[in-house]
Each structure stands twice: as structure tokens, then as C-alpha cells.
């Protein structure tokens, strides 16, 4: 089949794409900016030819005019957790309407939408938005709608899993709001992938909506304690009635790696029970035994330990503060800029130094005065930024569009020996950090480390001069340690 995949750069889309290609389908990925699209690491090179990229923005219907019309099916995986007001509600419906108008010009016979369980009363704006999008997609004239409604998705890199993990690993005692007593029916990411592929071109699923969930119905308190038990931690939870939704959002934002807008959206939605309705079960159509909550947790931690996290919630732009066209910054400007350039010659194997560059950030750290980087991350969090807690998707692999602490990867060219990062932290200006390995005339090599900053107004210039003394401490030692670091040395030889 020829399948259109929206949300191809998101958490679900990156995992679904290799499965569709491996099944023999031709997949067209709809993306706003092809420059930030990379094929998933799990897609074998032999299957790359089955994937094509189409540029289009669902909020700009004219941009869809050149989209292919000879498709057989489409996946609508477009969600936004970056807003919680009526503008967001209308925007999601507009996107769905433009997509439906496009579908009506194609030969598609099915559209598959991953939604949320919404069987409760007084739904949050996000769950109401999911239902509204479903209603819009039913207006497709030829493509029959199949809806999978899920609660909390548990998998390595999923927003829900990472937030629960953050809370359990960082807080031995938790003072929590009342929504911790709401019930949900978590489902593993592997089971979501199973259902998404099994409903494809299945006539029994045309024009139907199904609730999908695992075998466990749990409160969020039970989910936290279940993860603690899985990791062998003792945790105590105290629930209080005085935390308002806004205070709860701040609490979640400051303690976990989530953004404030995502925290707001989650807190509002957590007031609702998200439990499957037996009358809407998919089991009669597609028999399957989903894994338990504890089994999904165990699998997620196994993937993390094996460095096999395929995708992360932070891959999406809504995980930070980036503008949609951030790839326009792929060329560092030359005018009106401040630069800090460090050059460090070396004679050790290039591959070892390149590996050090590719492992920067996350658990490895920044090779010099990590405590200063952590302070900068806390300052960023305090003003609504992303901070350092997003870490990185993989400890040794980078691709364009990846989050890297409070940076975003613009270029990850290992062959060209160049890594370019763009600041996603809150700044009165724009900042880049570039690493290149250069060939020297005498046959040796050198790492060029370039910090570039374009100030915005007087505040931007004052910021640069305020942090300039710290540059002398950080950047010179950083490039030196980056070149000399050897991962098999004892702890006293690790970067300070």
C-alpha cells in the first residue's frame, strides 16, 4: 500500500515508520520542514527507498496542493500538548479540517487516528479536542475513519513514562495533588504499535472507534508506587487538597523534565479517569493480550539500558521553546555576532575524539565545570525554559532535530566531522555551539570549538558581557577535556 504518515518526527511516528516499511508499504512522510526529518535508526538501509518525504503544513492548506493523491491509507498522528486554551482547541480542528479536505482529493480508503480515552464527564480541553478532531475526520468522503483511543502510553522515551520516572527517582517523599487518585488504564508502546499496524486495511475496523488499554486499571499513585517497586525504591506519597491546577503544573514542571505548557496540559487532563469502556473494546475484532504495566516498565528500562531508545517525547518541538523554522539557523551568521573560538590540536585517533564530541551532554556532561551548566539549567527552568533535564535520546547517536539538554541539534555530520547545536534555552538573543575536527598542515588534527551569539538589543549585549568571565573558565577547559577524555580511565581522569 501507499501510506501517508503525519507526525513522522514525533514519538509514535518514528516508531511506526520502520514497521510500515518493513511490512512492504511505501510510506510518504508529511513534515513541515524536511531538513529536520531523519530516518529512524531502526530502519534498515535496504528499506530507505520505501520512504519519501513531502513538505506541507496542515495549518496552511495551500501547502498541501502538491501532496500525492494516489495514497491508499493515512495515519493522523498530529497532536499538540503545547496549549490549553480555546485557540489551541480551534487550531487542532483547523488542522484536521485541512487534512480532511486534502483526503477528499485522494484515493485513500482509510484514515487511522490515535486519540485519547474520553469516557469521563467534564472532559479537559485536550480530551475534548481529541473528540472534536475525531468528528472532523469522519467527514472524509472516501477514507473511512478508524480511531484508537488510548490512556497513558508506557515506553522508553514516552512523556508519561519519563515524568513518572522523574518523580520516583528524584523524590523519596512526594506531596502530591488530588489528581493522583484518578484512574487510568496504561498500555505499553509495543501494544500501541501492534494495534496501529493491525487495523490498517482491516475492513472490520472501518468507521469504528476502539478503546485500547492494558490489563491493569490503576490510579496514578499506584503507577508511581509500581515504578518504585520495579526499581527497588521505597517511596512515600502524601496527597493534599490545596494544590491548585496551576500550582500542580509548576510542581510537575520544576521536578520533572517536562515543559510548563506540557505540565499544564497533563495536569488538566489528569482530573479525568481514562479507563476503557468494555463496549468499545477492540478484542473482538483483533484478539491480543497486552502486556501488564509492570511488564511495560521492565521493557522500557531494558531498552534504556541497552541504549535502544528509538524516539522520545522531547523530539517534538512542543517539548521546548523552538520556533518551527529553527533549521533556518543552520548557517551561523557573520555580522552583529560575538564569538568565542577555541582550537585544540591533538594526535590521538580522530575517531576517539569524534566519539567524545558525539557523546557530549546528557549523562556524559559538558567536559568542564558541570556544576555551572547545572546552575544555568536551573536558571533556565526558573524563567520557563527547558533546563538540562531533557538530556538526550541516545548516549552515542545524534541526528538533526534531536534535543540535547537545552540545545537542539542542527547538524550531526560524522563524515564531515561537524556537530552544530542551536540554543533552546531562554536568551536575549540566539546562540550556537559548533564542534569541528580540522586537518592541520603538519598532518595532525585539531578540534575547533566555536560559541557564537547574536544579541537582541541592549539586554542581549549586557548578557554576553555578564557571562564572558565564565567563558574563560568553561570553554578553554571544555575543549581540552573533550580532546583528552578517555572513557576507560579511572574517575580521577574524567573531566572536572
C-alpha positions, 0 to 999 in steps of 0.5 A: 500500500501507499501510506501517508504518515503525519507526525513522522518526527514525533514519538509514535511516528518514528516508531511506526515508520520502520514497521510500515516499511518493513511490512512492504508499504511505501510510506510518504512522510508529511513534515513541515520542514524536511531538513529536520526529518531523519530516518529512524535508526531502526530502519534498515538501509535496504528499506530507505527507498520505501520512504519519501518525504513531502513538505506541507503544513496542515495549518496552511492548506495551500501547502498541501496542493502538491501532496500525492493523491494516489495514497491508499491509507493515512495515519493522523498522528498530529497532536499538540500538548503545547496549549490549553486554551480555546485557540489551541482547541480551534487550531487542532480542528483547523488542522484536521479540517485541512487534512480532511479536505486534502483526503477528499482529493485522494484515493485513500480508503482509510484514515487511522487516528490515535486519540485519547480515552474520553469516557469521563464527564467534564472532559479537559480541553485536550480530551475534548479536542481529541473528540472534536478532531475525531468528528472532523475526520469522519467527514472524509468522503472516501477514507473511512475513519478508524480511531484508537483511543488510548490512556497513558502510553508506557515506553522508553522515551514516552512523556508519561513514562519519563515524568513518572520516572522523574518523580520516583527517582528524584523524590523519596517523599512526594506531596502530591495533588488530588489528581493522583487518585484518578484512574487510568488504564496504561498500555505499553508502546509495543501494544500501541504499535501492534494495534496501529499496524493491525487495523490498517486495511482491516475492513472490520475496523472501518468507521469504528472507534476502539478503546485500547488499554492494558490489563491493569486499571490503576490510579496514578499513585499506584503507577508511581508506587509500581515504578518504585517497586520495579526499581527497588525504591521505597517511596512515600506519597502524601496527597493534599487538597490545596494544590491548585491546577496551576500550582500542580503544573509548576510542581510537575514542571520544576521536578520533572523534565517536562515543559510548563505548557506540557505540565499544564496540559497533563495536569488538566487532563489528569482530573479525568479517569481514562479507563476503557469502556468494555463496549468499545473494546477492540478484542473482538475484532483483533484478539491480543493480550497486552502486556501488564504495566509492570511488564511495560516498565521492565521493557522500557528500562531494558531498552534504556539500558541497552541504549535502544531508545528509538524516539522520545517525547522531547523530539517534538518541538512542543517539548521546548521553546523552538520556533518551527523554522529553527533549521533556518539557523543552520548557517551561523551568521557573520555580522552583529555576532560575538564569538568565542573560538577555541582550537585544540590540536591533538594526535590521538585517533580522530575517531576517539575524539569524534566519539567524545564530541558525539557523546557530549551532554546528557549523562556524559556532561559538558567536559568542564565545570558541570556544576555551572551548566547545572546552575544555568539549567536551573536558571533556565527552568526558573524563567520557563525554559527547558533546563538540562533535564531533557538530556538526550535520546541516545548516549552515542547517536545524534541526528538533526532535530534531536534535543540535547539538554537545552540545545537542539541539534542542527547538524550531526555530520560524522563524515564531515566531522561537524556537530552544530547545536542551536540554543533552546534555552531562554536568551536575549538573543540566539546562540550556537555551539559548533564542534569541528575536527580540522586537518592541520598542515603538519598532518595532525588534527585539531578540534575547533570549538566555536560559541557564537551569539547574536544579541537582541538589543541592549539586554542581549549585549549586557548578557554576553558581557555578564557571562564572558568571565565564565567563558574563560573558565568553561570553554578553554577547559571544555575543549581540552577535556573533550580532546583528552577524555578517555572513557576507560580511565579511572574517575580521577581522569574524567573531566572536572 
